[in-house]
Amino acid sequence: MRRRRWPVAQVLLVVVGLAIAFAIFYPIVPQPASKITACLGNLKQLATGAHIYIADYDDRFPPENWTDATMPYTKNEDMLTCPENIGRGGYGYAMNFAVVGKAHVQPEMDRTVLFFETDVQERNLTMNLAGRAEAKHKDRFSIVAYCDGSAKTIEKGQKP
């Protein structure tokens, strides 16, 4: 008994069809992302939203209701909570009280903290930044965003 073989055109058609289906559905499948990277991205987005606000409001930092003031620029409420603690009543972010409503000046913007992580989950939170970074991620480090728009991780006990 002779077996019937598939023609090359049919095999190519099946392979192309599978490749197209994979290309369509692959972006829908959630990819594992580092929650620390997402937290870093949140703070970077908050800093970018604050910079757009600064450009629109005569070079002044957002006021005490900073989440409401920057929301038209960020348009994402989910970024106000660290992804590592979503669903656990975790912490969010606070704006450094030292810069609230002040004029945006250039000297030392790369060393002045704009946003930082906090244990308090509250909207429009502004706090004085204590001297040393508290470790929020696996008790090793915290993440801060600076007035120049950059964001980075700070080791436990290190000065931001």
C-alpha positions, 0 to 999 in steps of 0.5 A: 500500500502506497502512502500519499505524501503532502505536496510542498505547497500544502506544507508551506501553506500550513506553516505560513498559516501557523506563523500568521496565527502566532504573530497575531496572538503572541502580543495577547499572551502576557509576557513575564515582566519584572515588577521592579522594572515596572515600578521603575517605569511608573516613577519615570512616567510620573516624572515625565508627567510632572515635567510636562506639567512644569512646561505648561505651568510657568516652570513650577512643580505640581501643587500638593494635589500632584496626582490630580494635576499630572493625571491629564499628562499620565492618564494612568491611575494604575501607575500610582501603586507599585506593581510588586504590591498590587492587591496587598494594600501595598505602598504607592508613591509620594512627591518630595514636599520640598519641591511642591509648587516651587519654581523649577530651577536647573542646578542640582536637578539630577540630585533632587528627588521628585518622587519616591516610594512610600508605605502609605497608600494615599492619593496626592501624598506629599512627604518630606524625604527622610535622609536615607532610602528605605528598602521597599523591594525585597528589603534590599533597595528602593526606587526614586525619580529625580527632578531631571526626569531620571529614575533609579534604584537606591540601595538600602541605607544609601542617600538618594 
